[in-house]
Amino acid sequence: MKANELIEKMREPSLGDIMAVDSVTGDTLKEVTLVSNLTGYTVEEIKTLPFKEYKKVQEKLQTFLS
């Protein structure tokens, strides 16, 4: 899997998406869980991305959150 695949599938989060990860402990796991909810990929699948690739996913996510 490549970052571009996740980015293409990522939708804008709703308030419900943000609320759904409120109970997740740890900033990184919370973010990965949110990305999972927004893309349909599992947390386990996302965890296989090289960190350099994941940084691209983070950049896309930030466009929705800022």
Buried (B, 14 or more C-beta within 10 A) or exposed (E): EEBEBBBEEBEEBEEEBBEBBEEBEEEEEBBBBBBBBBBEBEEEBBEEBEEEBBEBBEEBBEEBEE
